[in-house]
Amino acid sequence: MGPSAVRITAETFLTPPEFDGLKLARRSAGQIGGVRLELVPSGARLGACYQQVPLRVLPPFLFEGEPAALLYLLNPTAGLMDGDGHWLEIATTPGARAVVTGQSATRIHPCPRNFSTQQWKIRIAPQSELVLLPGPTIPFQGARSYQRVDIELADDSRCLWAEIWHPGR
């Protein structure tokens, strides 16, 4: 089951009960976006890939002698602003091995009217290994954000998630 090419909209995201009455952006141009990726055993390519601004993905790097591909997720914006939503959906096929990382910290800016969110949906197939290193998260004073990570892990697969939070400024 590969990633869907259906556009990511505000309705894609879960809004936590404590944010009832707050909204994500209604227009998706640069505010609502993400990636849907399928990782395959070859490592040198993606099985399927859907990208929607503001998030992008670089083609996988495969280093000689290394068993896993390295994949960079890119966000060319200043970070999560009021109303922004980033959806990251990653699925492996059996036997895939990869390290997925971001190019820098995720900055969460003040949200005076609504909130921002970053939500991950990870499905790891049998005999697959996935390391997720999204980089530090830096919430600024006045940030109101919700992060959710949903990982479905097959019995004989492995996943490592490592994230650093910095105190707000």
matplotlib code that plots the C-alpha trace (Angstrom):
import matplotlib.pyplot as plt

x = [0.0, 1.7, 1.2, -1.9, -1.6, -4.7, -4.1, -3.4, -6.0, -6.9, -9.3, -6.4, -5.3, -6.5, -7.4, -6.9, -9.9, -8.0, -7.8, -11.5, -12.6, -9.1, -8.4, -5.7, -5.4, -8.2, -6.0, -3.3, -0.8, 2.4, 0.5, -1.0, 1.3, 3.5, 4.9, 3.7, 6.5, 7.0, 10.4, 11.6, 14.5, 16.7, 17.4, 18.5, 15.0, 11.5, 8.6, 6.1, 6.3, 3.8, 5.1, 3.0, 4.6, 5.9, 7.5, 9.8, 12.0, 15.4, 16.1, 17.6, 21.4, 22.9, 26.5, 28.8, 29.0, 26.0, 22.8, 20.3, 19.4, 19.5, 16.5, 16.3, 13.0, 13.1, 11.1, 12.2, 10.0, 10.8, 9.0, 5.4, 3.4, -0.2, -2.5, 0.2, -0.1, 2.6, 1.6, 4.4, 3.3, 6.0, 5.4, 8.1, 7.8, 9.2, 12.9, 13.3, 16.0, 16.3, 17.3, 14.9, 16.0, 15.3, 17.8, 17.5, 15.4, 11.6, 10.7, 7.3, 6.4, 3.7, 0.2, -2.0, -5.2, -5.1, -2.5, 0.1, 0.6, 3.0, 1.6, 3.4, 1.9, 4.5, 3.8, 6.8, 6.4, 7.9, 11.7, 12.1, 14.2, 13.5, 15.4, 13.6, 15.7, 13.5, 15.8, 15.3, 11.9, 12.2, 8.9, 9.0, 7.1, 3.4, 3.6, 0.5, 1.2, 0.2, 2.5, 1.3, 3.2, 1.4, 3.6, 2.4, 5.2, 5.2, 6.4, 9.8, 10.5, 12.4, 11.9, 13.9, 12.5, 14.9, 13.8, 15.2, 13.0, 14.5, 12.8, 10.9, 12.6]
y = [0.0, 3.1, 6.8, 8.5, 11.5, 13.1, 16.7, 17.4, 19.8, 21.1, 18.2, 15.7, 16.7, 15.7, 18.7, 18.0, 18.8, 21.5, 23.4, 23.2, 26.4, 27.0, 26.4, 25.6, 27.7, 27.2, 27.9, 25.4, 27.6, 27.1, 26.6, 23.2, 20.6, 17.6, 14.4, 10.9, 8.5, 4.8, 3.4, 0.3, -2.2, -0.9, 2.3, 4.2, 5.2, 5.8, 3.5, 6.3, 9.9, 12.8, 16.2, 19.3, 22.7, 23.6, 20.2, 18.5, 15.4, 15.0, 11.8, 9.1, 8.9, 5.5, 5.4, 2.6, -0.1, 1.3, -0.9, 2.0, 4.9, 8.5, 10.7, 14.4, 16.2, 19.9, 22.8, 26.0, 28.2, 29.9, 27.2, 26.6, 29.8, 30.4, 28.0, 25.9, 22.1, 19.7, 16.1, 13.5, 10.0, 7.3, 3.7, 1.0, -2.1, -5.4, -5.3, -1.5, 0.2, 4.0, 7.0, 9.9, 13.4, 17.1, 19.7, 21.8, 22.6, 23.0, 26.5, 27.0, 30.7, 32.5, 31.6, 34.5, 33.4, 29.7, 26.9, 25.0, 21.3, 18.7, 15.2, 11.9, 8.6, 5.9, 2.3, -0.1, -3.3, -6.7, -7.0, -3.2, -0.8, 3.0, 5.6, 9.0, 12.0, 15.0, 17.5, 19.8, 21.5, 25.1, 26.7, 30.5, 32.3, 32.4, 29.2, 27.1, 23.8, 20.2, 17.3, 13.8, 10.7, 7.5, 4.5, 1.1, -1.4, -5.0, -7.7, -8.2, -4.6, -1.9, 1.9, 4.5, 8.0, 10.7, 14.3, 17.2, 20.0, 23.3, 25.7, 28.6, 31.9]
z = [0.0, -1.2, -0.3, -1.5, -3.9, -2.4, -1.5, 2.2, 3.7, 7.1, 7.4, 7.2, 10.7, 14.2, 16.3, 20.1, 22.4, 24.2, 20.8, 20.1, 18.4, 17.0, 13.3, 10.8, 7.7, 5.2, 2.2, 1.7, -0.2, 1.8, 5.1, 4.9, 3.3, 3.8, 2.4, 1.8, 1.2, 0.6, 1.3, -0.5, 0.1, -2.7, -0.7, -3.8, -4.7, -3.3, -4.0, -4.2, -3.2, -2.8, -1.8, -1.1, -0.2, 2.2, 2.8, 0.3, 0.3, -1.3, -3.3, -1.0, -0.5, -0.4, 0.9, -0.1, 2.6, 4.5, 4.7, 5.0, 2.8, 4.2, 3.4, 4.1, 4.7, 3.8, 5.0, 3.2, 5.4, 8.7, 10.6, 11.8, 11.9, 13.2, 11.3, 9.7, 9.4, 8.4, 7.6, 7.4, 6.3, 5.9, 5.0, 4.5, 2.3, 3.7, 4.1, 3.7, 5.8, 6.1, 8.2, 7.8, 9.1, 8.7, 7.5, 10.6, 13.7, 13.5, 14.8, 16.2, 16.1, 18.2, 17.4, 18.7, 16.9, 16.3, 16.5, 14.4, 14.1, 12.9, 12.6, 11.7, 10.6, 10.3, 9.1, 9.4, 7.4, 8.5, 8.4, 8.0, 10.0, 10.3, 12.2, 12.5, 13.5, 12.9, 14.5, 17.4, 18.0, 19.2, 20.4, 20.7, 23.5, 22.6, 20.5, 20.6, 18.8, 18.7, 17.7, 17.1, 16.2, 15.3, 14.7, 13.5, 13.9, 12.5, 14.9, 13.3, 12.4, 14.3, 14.8, 16.6, 17.1, 18.5, 19.0, 21.0, 22.5, 23.3, 25.8, 24.2, 23.8]

ax = plt.figure().add_subplot(projection="3d")
ax.plot(x, y, z, "-o")
ax.set_aspect("equal")
plt.show()
